[in-house]
Amino acid sequence: MKEALLLTPGPTNVPARVLDKTALPMIHHRTKEFQAILERVNGNLGKVFVTKHPVLYFASSGTGAMEATVTNLLSKGDTVLSISAGKWGERYRDIARVYELDVKSFEIEYGKAVSVEEVRAALKAHPNAKAILITLTETSTAVVHPIKEIAALTRNSNTLLFVDAISGLCCDPLPMDEWGVDVVVCGSQKGMMLPPGLSFVAVNDRAQAAISTSTLPKYYFNFAETIKAMKKNDTPFTPAVSLIRGLDEALIMLLEEGIEKVWARHAEVAHYVREKVKDLGLDLFAKSPSNALTAIVLPADIPSKNLINYMRDQHGVVMADGQGELQGKIIRFAHMGWACTAKDAKTGYDAFRDALAKAGYARAQVVNA
C-alpha cells in the first residue's frame, strides 16, 4: 500500500531510517547494550530541547506528560494561570482543574495569540501564582504564542513557566535555557518524527526544586524517580524499547541537520504555504501563525470535509479539519517533522488547489500552480 502524505498536525510521516530502528529485534532493557542507547538519547535530547537540564521521557502520549507536570511540580490549591487560545491550552487548564488547583483561566479569542501585556497584567493580579500553563503552538488554530517575551516576565519571578510544545518543538524556535523556560513538554509524533507513544518533559533547576514540595499523588509519572534512574542511564519502569531505538535515530537525524536549520526549514516551508494560500485569495485563520501548520479559512459554501476526502482519495494527501466550533470552516495544512520539505509542501498545495477547483472555487481554477 502506498504511504499517504500526512500533512496533519500529528501523527506525521516517519523517516525510513527511524522505522528501520523501531523494527529491530527486541532486546532486554536492563543490559549494557540498551544503557548505551539511553546514554546517547539522554545527551541528544538536551541538544534538541536546547537545554543542559534533564529531559525525562515516558511511554504515553503528550497528554500524559502534561498531566505529569501538574502532579510532580504543583500541589492541591496552588494558584496557576491558564493561558488558552484553543483546544490544547484548554486541555492544560482542564488537567489542572482535575487536580483541584486554583485555576485562573485567561481565554484568548481563537485565532489570536496572547499579548505580553495580558500576561503581565495576569501576573500582577495574581502575584502568588505558582505557574503559567501555556502552549507554544496551538494546533487547533495554528497560533504561536510569544513564549520568549513571556519567559522574560517569569524567569526572575516566583512563577514557573510550563510550555506545552507537543506540536511546536522542532518547528517553532524554543531555546529553553536561553529564554528561561522552566518546563517544556513534547510528544513523539510531530516534529520529533516518530510514531505516537513517547512523551517528554524538560525541567530546569527551578522546576526540579518544586518536585520536593509537590503533594499531589504520583507513581508511574514520577519525576524524582525518573531523574534518579536517568543518572545511571536507566529507567524506573519498563521503557518503550522499540520507540526509544527510533528516538535515538530521530535525534541523530535532527542533529545532523542542526536544530537551527530545522527551525529555518520549517519557517521557509510555512512561508511558502502561506503565500500560496494568499494567492488563492483565502485568509489565514491565525493572526500570529506558527511554522508548524497553516490554518486556512474556507469559502462559506465549501465544506472542509469534502476537500479533505478528495485530497485523500485522489492525491493520497491527508490534511485535518477544524476542531470544535471550527469544524467545517478551516483546513489545517501541517508542515512539520519529516514532511516539512519544499517538495511535500508543493504536493500538498497542488492537492488542495485541485480540490478547491473541483469544488467550484473559481480562483483555484485559474491560479498558477
Secondary structure, 3 states (H helix, E strand, C coil): CCCCEECCCCCCCCCHHHHHHHCCCCCCCCCHHHHHHHHHHHHHHHHHHCCCCCEEEEECCHHHHHHHHHHHHCCCCCEEEEEECCHHHHHHHHHHHHCCCEEEEEECCCCCCCCHHHHHHHHHHCCCCCEEEEECEECCCCEECCHHHHHHHHCCCCCEEEEECCCCCCCCCCCHHHHCCCEEEEECCCCCCCCCCEEEEEECHHHHHHHCCCCCCCCCCCHHHHHHHHCCCCCCCCCCHHHHHHHHHHHHHHHHHCHHHHHHHHHHHHHHHHHHHHHCCCEECCCCECCCEEEEECCCCCCHHHHHHHHHHHHCEECEECCHHHCCCEEEEECCHHHCCHHHHHHHHHHHHHHHHHCCCHHHHHCCC
